[in-house]
Structures are given as C-alpha cells and as structure tokens.
Amino acid sequence: GGSLRGKFVDATPFEDSLKKDGECGSESPSL
C-alpha cells in the first residue's frame, strides 16, 4: 500500500488505528 497511506501520512492516529485493527494491514480499508 502507498496511495492511501500517503493521503493519511499526516494522520498518525489514523494509521495506528488501522495497524492495531490488523484488518486492512496497509490498504483497501475504504476501497
């Protein structure tokens, strides 16, 4: 993943949430 991450690169808490969830892993949470 890189497109979504680049978009939320400023949102540290957002990425942390995804990582904690371990559901999307890196991309395709909204895709």
N, CA, C, O and CB atoms as a CASP TS submission, in Angstrom:
PFRMAT TS
TARGET T0000
AUTHOR 0000-0000-0000
METHOD Language model
MODEL 1
PARENT N/A
ATOM      1  N   GLY     1       0.824  -1.211   0.000  1.00  0.00           N
ATOM      2  CA  GLY     1       0.000   0.000   0.000  1.00  0.00           C
ATOM      3  C   GLY     1       0.851   1.251   0.000  1.00  0.00           C
ATOM      4  O   GLY     1       1.978   1.236   0.496  1.00  0.00           O
ATOM      5  N   GLY     2       0.322   2.339  -0.554  1.00  0.00           N
ATOM      6  CA  GLY     2       1.097   3.573  -0.551  1.00  0.00           C
ATOM      7  C   GLY     2       0.231   4.776  -0.855  1.00  0.00           C
ATOM      8  O   GLY     2       0.488   5.867  -0.345  1.00  0.00           O
ATOM      9  N   SER     3      -0.799   4.596  -1.682  1.00  0.00           N
ATOM     10  CA  SER     3      -1.656   5.721  -2.055  1.00  0.00           C
ATOM     11  C   SER     3      -2.452   6.189  -0.840  1.00  0.00           C
ATOM     12  O   SER     3      -2.445   7.375  -0.510  1.00  0.00           O
ATOM     13  CB  SER     3      -2.609   5.329  -3.213  1.00  0.00           C
ATOM     14  N   LEU     4      -3.125   5.279  -0.187  1.00  0.00           N
ATOM     15  CA  LEU     4      -3.937   5.647   0.975  1.00  0.00           C
ATOM     16  C   LEU     4      -3.038   6.155   2.094  1.00  0.00           C
ATOM     17  O   LEU     4      -3.340   7.147   2.758  1.00  0.00           O
ATOM     18  CB  LEU     4      -4.780   4.444   1.463  1.00  0.00           C
ATOM     19  N   ARG     5      -1.936   5.456   2.285  1.00  0.00           N
ATOM     20  CA  ARG     5      -1.011   5.834   3.351  1.00  0.00           C
ATOM     21  C   ARG     5      -0.502   7.249   3.096  1.00  0.00           C
ATOM     22  O   ARG     5      -0.409   8.058   4.020  1.00  0.00           O
ATOM     23  CB  ARG     5       0.176   4.829   3.445  1.00  0.00           C
ATOM     24  N   GLY     6      -0.176   7.545   1.845  1.00  0.00           N
ATOM     25  CA  GLY     6       0.336   8.871   1.512  1.00  0.00           C
ATOM     26  C   GLY     6      -0.704   9.932   1.829  1.00  0.00           C
ATOM     27  O   GLY     6      -0.371  11.054   2.210  1.00  0.00           O
ATOM     28  N   LYS     7      -1.957   9.564   1.666  1.00  0.00           N
ATOM     29  CA  LYS     7      -3.033  10.521   1.922  1.00  0.00           C
ATOM     30  C   LYS     7      -3.150  10.801   3.416  1.00  0.00           C
ATOM     31  O   LYS     7      -3.364  11.939   3.836  1.00  0.00           O
ATOM     32  CB  LYS     7      -4.372   9.993   1.371  1.00  0.00           C
ATOM     33  N   PHE     8      -3.007   9.754   4.201  1.00  0.00           N
ATOM     34  CA  PHE     8      -3.144   9.906   5.652  1.00  0.00           C
ATOM     35  C   PHE     8      -1.786   9.888   6.349  1.00  0.00           C
ATOM     36  O   PHE     8      -1.662   9.506   7.513  1.00  0.00           O
ATOM     37  CB  PHE     8      -4.033   8.799   6.218  1.00  0.00           C
ATOM     38  N   VAL     9      -0.776  10.315   5.594  1.00  0.00           N
ATOM     39  CA  VAL     9       0.581  10.311   6.159  1.00  0.00           C
ATOM     40  C   VAL     9       0.640  11.270   7.346  1.00  0.00           C
ATOM     41  O   VAL     9       1.446  11.095   8.260  1.00  0.00           O
ATOM     42  CB  VAL     9       1.639  10.709   5.080  1.00  0.00           C
ATOM     43  N   ASP    10      -0.228  12.290   7.319  1.00  0.00           N
ATOM     44  CA  ASP    10      -0.241  13.275   8.406  1.00  0.00           C
ATOM     45  C   ASP    10      -1.044  12.750   9.588  1.00  0.00           C
ATOM     46  O   ASP    10      -0.855  13.185  10.724  1.00  0.00           O
ATOM     47  CB  ASP    10      -0.827  14.618   7.918  1.00  0.00           C
ATOM     48  N   ALA    11      -1.937  11.815   9.312  1.00  0.00           N
ATOM     49  CA  ALA    11      -2.782  11.263  10.377  1.00  0.00           C
ATOM     50  C   ALA    11      -2.100  10.068  11.033  1.00  0.00           C
ATOM     51  O   ALA    11      -2.280   8.925  10.610  1.00  0.00           O
ATOM     52  CB  ALA    11      -4.163  10.849   9.819  1.00  0.00           C
ATOM     53  N   THR    12      -1.327  10.342  12.053  1.00  0.00           N
ATOM     54  CA  THR    12      -0.633   9.243  12.736  1.00  0.00           C
ATOM     55  C   THR    12      -1.623   8.354  13.484  1.00  0.00           C
ATOM     56  O   THR    12      -1.514   7.129  13.426  1.00  0.00           O
ATOM     57  CB  THR    12       0.422   9.796  13.714  1.00  0.00           C
ATOM     58  N   PRO    13      -2.579   8.949  14.181  1.00  0.00           N
ATOM     59  CA  PRO    13      -3.559   8.155  14.938  1.00  0.00           C
ATOM     60  C   PRO    13      -4.375   7.259  14.019  1.00  0.00           C
ATOM     61  O   PRO    13      -4.746   6.141  14.379  1.00  0.00           O
ATOM     62  CB  PRO    13      -4.494   9.072  15.731  1.00  0.00           C
ATOM     63  N   PHE    14      -4.644   7.771  12.832  1.00  0.00           N
ATOM     64  CA  PHE    14      -5.437   7.004  11.863  1.00  0.00           C
ATOM     65  C   PHE    14      -4.711   5.720  11.486  1.00  0.00           C
ATOM     66  O   PHE    14      -5.285   4.631  11.518  1.00  0.00           O
ATOM     67  CB  PHE    14      -5.724   7.847  10.599  1.00  0.00           C
ATOM     68  N   GLU    15      -3.455   5.864  11.134  1.00  0.00           N
ATOM     69  CA  GLU    15      -2.655   4.690  10.726  1.00  0.00           C
ATOM     70  C   GLU    15      -2.521   3.737  11.912  1.00  0.00           C
ATOM     71  O   GLU    15      -2.595   2.518  11.761  1.00  0.00           O
ATOM     72  CB  GLU    15      -1.235   5.123  10.206  1.00  0.00           C
ATOM     73  N   ASP    16      -2.323   4.318  13.088  1.00  0.00           N
ATOM     74  CA  ASP    16      -2.182   3.489  14.289  1.00  0.00           C
ATOM     75  C   ASP    16      -3.424   2.624  14.468  1.00  0.00           C
ATOM     76  O   ASP    16      -3.335   1.442  14.799  1.00  0.00           O
ATOM     77  CB  ASP    16      -1.948   4.368  15.546  1.00  0.00           C
ATOM     78  N   SER    17      -4.570   3.231  14.245  1.00  0.00           N
ATOM     79  CA  SER    17      -5.838   2.511  14.396  1.00  0.00           C
ATOM     80  C   SER    17      -5.883   1.329  13.440  1.00  0.00           C
ATOM     81  O   SER    17      -6.234   0.214  13.824  1.00  0.00           O
ATOM     82  CB  SER    17      -7.040   3.451  14.144  1.00  0.00           C
ATOM     83  N   LEU    18      -5.520   1.591  12.187  1.00  0.00           N
ATOM     84  CA  LEU    18      -5.545   0.526  11.177  1.00  0.00           C
ATOM     85  C   LEU    18      -4.574  -0.580  11.566  1.00  0.00           C
ATOM     86  O   LEU    18      -4.887  -1.766  11.464  1.00  0.00           O
ATOM     87  CB  LEU    18      -5.191   1.086   9.775  1.00  0.00           C
ATOM     88  N   LYS    19      -3.402  -0.175  12.010  1.00  0.00           N
ATOM     89  CA  LYS    19      -2.372  -1.161  12.373  1.00  0.00           C
ATOM     90  C   LYS    19      -2.874  -2.011  13.540  1.00  0.00           C
ATOM     91  O   LYS    19      -2.706  -3.231  13.555  1.00  0.00           O
ATOM     92  CB  LYS    19      -1.024  -0.456  12.746  1.00  0.00           C
ATOM     93  N   LYS    20      -3.485  -1.351  14.505  1.00  0.00           N
ATOM     94  CA  LYS    20      -3.995  -2.067  15.680  1.00  0.00           C
ATOM     95  C   LYS    20      -5.092  -3.035  15.249  1.00  0.00           C
ATOM     96  O   LYS    20      -5.167  -4.166  15.728  1.00  0.00           O
ATOM     97  CB  LYS    20      -4.534  -1.071  16.752  1.00  0.00           C
ATOM     98  N   ASP    21      -5.927  -2.573  14.348  1.00  0.00           N
ATOM     99  CA  ASP    21      -7.029  -3.411  13.861  1.00  0.00           C
ATOM    100  C   ASP    21      -6.469  -4.645  13.152  1.00  0.00           C
ATOM    101  O   ASP    21      -6.981  -5.755  13.293  1.00  0.00           O
ATOM    102  CB  ASP    21      -7.952  -2.607  12.903  1.00  0.00           C
ATOM    103  N   GLY    22      -5.403  -4.412  12.387  1.00  0.00           N
ATOM    104  CA  GLY    22      -4.781  -5.526  11.671  1.00  0.00           C
ATOM    105  C   GLY    22      -5.758  -6.112  10.662  1.00  0.00           C
ATOM    106  O   GLY    22      -5.650  -7.280  10.289  1.00  0.00           O
ATOM    107  N   GLU    23      -6.709  -5.298  10.222  1.00  0.00           N
ATOM    108  CA  GLU    23      -7.713  -5.789   9.263  1.00  0.00           C
ATOM    109  C   GLU    23      -7.302  -5.423   7.841  1.00  0.00           C
ATOM    110  O   GLU    23      -7.274  -6.271   6.948  1.00  0.00           O
ATOM    111  CB  GLU    23      -9.116  -5.204   9.583  1.00  0.00           C
ATOM    112  N   CYS    24      -6.986  -4.147   7.650  1.00  0.00           N
ATOM    113  CA  CYS    24      -6.597  -3.694   6.312  1.00  0.00           C
ATOM    114  C   CYS    24      -5.101  -3.956   6.123  1.00  0.00           C
ATOM    115  O   CYS    24      -4.651  -4.206   5.005  1.00  0.00           O
ATOM    116  CB  CYS    24      -6.930  -2.173   6.108  1.00  0.00           C
ATOM    117  N   GLY    25      -4.348  -3.900   7.191  1.00  0.00           N
ATOM    118  CA  GLY    25      -2.913  -4.180   7.070  1.00  0.00           C
ATOM    119  C   GLY    25      -2.196  -2.998   6.460  1.00  0.00           C
ATOM    120  O   GLY    25      -1.276  -2.467   7.083  1.00  0.00           O
ATOM    121  N   SER    26      -2.562  -2.571   5.307  1.00  0.00           N
ATOM    122  CA  SER    26      -1.839  -1.458   4.662  1.00  0.00           C
ATOM    123  C   SER    26      -2.743  -0.682   3.741  1.00  0.00           C
ATOM    124  O   SER    26      -2.632   0.542   3.669  1.00  0.00           O
ATOM    125  CB  SER    26      -0.634  -1.973   3.881  1.00  0.00           C
ATOM    126  N   GLU    27      -3.637  -1.348   3.031  1.00  0.00           N
ATOM    127  CA  GLU    27      -4.511  -0.595   2.105  1.00  0.00           C
ATOM    128  C   GLU    27      -5.828  -1.330   1.885  1.00  0.00           C
ATOM    129  O   GLU    27      -5.992  -2.461   2.342  1.00  0.00           O
ATOM    130  CB  GLU    27      -3.803  -0.369   0.747  1.00  0.00           C
ATOM    131  N   SER    28      -6.753  -0.702   1.196  1.00  0.00           N
ATOM    132  CA  SER    28      -8.063  -1.276   0.860  1.00  0.00           C
ATOM    133  C   SER    28      -9.030  -1.263   2.034  1.00  0.00           C
ATOM    134  O   SER    28      -9.867  -2.160   2.132  1.00  0.00           O
ATOM    135  CB  SER    28      -7.895  -2.693   0.369  1.00  0.00           C
ATOM    136  N   PRO    29      -8.950  -0.279   2.929  1.00  0.00           N
ATOM    137  CA  PRO    29      -9.938  -0.195   4.015  1.00  0.00           C
ATOM    138  C   PRO    29     -11.230   0.402   3.490  1.00  0.00           C
ATOM    139  O   PRO    29     -12.319   0.014   3.911  1.00  0.00           O
ATOM    140  CB  PRO    29      -9.396   0.649   5.196  1.00  0.00           C
ATOM    141  N   SER    30     -11.106   1.344   2.572  1.00  0.00           N
ATOM    142  CA  SER    30     -12.285   2.009   2.004  1.00  0.00           C
ATOM    143  C   SER    30     -12.490   1.572   0.563  1.00  0.00           C
ATOM    144  O   SER    30     -13.545   1.812  -0.024  1.00  0.00           O
ATOM    145  CB  SER    30     -12.140   3.545   2.081  1.00  0.00           C
ATOM    146  N   LEU    31     -11.479   0.929  -0.001  1.00  0.00           N
ATOM    147  CA  LEU    31     -11.581   0.507  -1.400  1.00  0.00           C
ATOM    148  C   LEU    31     -12.619  -0.604  -1.500  1.00  0.00           C
ATOM    149  O   LEU    31     -12.872  -1.115  -2.590  1.00  0.00           O
ATOM    150  CB  LEU    31     -10.198   0.027  -1.951  1.00  0.00           C
TER
END
